[in-house]
Amino acid sequence: MNAPDLAFDKPHVGPLDWRVLLRWLRKDGVLGEEVARATEKRFHGTDSRQHPLVRIAGLGLQRDKEPGKGRVLDIEALTEWLAGRVKLPYVRIDPLKVDVGRVAEVMSISYAERRKACR
């Protein structure tokens, strides 16, 4: 029996970064070792203001493990995977079904602009 990999088993504290996400994607078998290493090389030494999920999704990588093998890891797939990994329910908000009037009652336009919730 293999000894546990403490780097993988240690709980993460703080903001997400692409290194943590790649490590988890590799551990969960979503990405293969070779693809994860190539992605690390591509991102290494560059900073980005993009959210790490958006950054990874922009690469068009494909899931390496069943179920969903070959499925493109777009932002939706990555968000669903991450919710499952941290044991939170995955809820997709359909922008066409959002009651904008009710949202505007509880969120100021300046807050929405700062949080980039509107365009």
C-alpha positions in Angstrom: 0.0 0.0 0.0 1.3 3.4 -0.9 1.8 6.1 1.7 -0.6 9.0 1.5 0.6 12.1 -0.4 0.4 14.7 2.3 0.6 17.5 -0.2 -2.7 16.2 -1.7 -4.4 15.4 1.6 -3.6 18.7 3.4 -6.6 21.0 3.4 -6.2 24.1 1.3 -6.6 27.5 3.0 -6.8 30.8 1.2 -7.7 31.9 -2.3 -7.7 29.4 -5.1 -4.8 29.5 -7.5 -4.2 27.6 -10.7 -1.5 25.4 -9.1 -3.9 24.1 -6.5 -6.6 23.4 -9.1 -4.2 21.6 -11.4 -3.0 19.4 -8.5 -6.6 18.6 -7.6 -7.5 17.9 -11.2 -4.6 15.5 -11.5 -5.3 13.8 -8.2 -9.0 13.3 -9.1 -7.9 11.9 -12.5 -9.7 14.6 -14.4 -6.4 15.6 -16.1 -3.6 13.2 -16.9 -0.1 13.8 -15.6 1.2 14.9 -19.0 -1.5 17.5 -19.7 -1.2 18.8 -16.1 2.6 19.2 -16.5 2.2 20.9 -19.9 -0.4 23.3 -18.4 2.0 24.1 -15.5 4.8 25.0 -18.0 2.4 27.2 -19.9 1.2 29.1 -16.9 4.6 29.2 -15.0 6.1 32.6 -14.7 3.0 34.5 -15.9 0.5 36.3 -13.8 -3.1 36.7 -14.8 -5.9 38.7 -13.3 -8.3 36.0 -14.6 -9.9 33.7 -12.1 -8.0 30.4 -12.1 -11.0 28.4 -13.2 -11.6 30.8 -16.1 -7.9 30.6 -17.0 -7.9 26.8 -17.1 -11.2 26.7 -18.9 -9.8 28.9 -21.6 -7.3 26.2 -22.6 -10.0 23.8 -24.0 -8.6 20.8 -22.1 -10.5 17.5 -22.1 -11.5 15.3 -19.2 -9.2 12.3 -18.9 -11.4 10.1 -16.8 -14.8 8.4 -16.9 -17.5 9.6 -16.6 -17.3 12.3 -19.2 -14.0 11.2 -20.7 -13.2 13.6 -23.6 -15.7 16.2 -22.4 -14.2 19.7 -22.7 -13.4 21.3 -19.4 -15.2 24.5 -19.9 -16.1 26.8 -17.0 -19.3 24.9 -16.4 -17.6 21.5 -16.2 -14.8 22.9 -14.0 -17.3 24.6 -11.6 -19.3 21.4 -11.3 -16.2 19.4 -10.6 -15.0 21.8 -8.0 -18.4 21.9 -6.2 -18.3 18.1 -6.0 -14.7 18.1 -4.7 -15.4 20.5 -1.9 -18.8 18.8 -1.2 -21.0 21.7 -2.0 -24.2 21.5 -4.1 -23.7 22.6 -7.7 -26.3 25.2 -8.8 -26.3 26.7 -12.2 -28.0 30.1 -12.4 -29.7 30.6 -15.7 -29.2 34.2 -16.6 -32.4 34.2 -18.6 -34.4 33.3 -15.5 -32.9 35.9 -13.2 -35.5 38.4 -11.9 -33.4 41.5 -12.4 -35.9 43.7 -10.5 -35.6 41.6 -7.4 -31.8 41.5 -7.6 -31.7 45.3 -8.0 -33.7 45.6 -4.8 -30.9 44.0 -2.8 -27.8 44.9 -4.8 -26.7 48.4 -5.7 -25.3 49.2 -9.1 -22.0 50.3 -7.6 -21.7 46.9 -5.8 -22.6 45.0 -9.0 -20.0 47.0 -11.0 -17.2 46.4 -8.4 -18.0 42.7 -8.4 -18.3 42.6 -12.2 -21.9 41.3 -11.9 -23.1 43.6 -14.7 -21.8 44.9 -17.9 
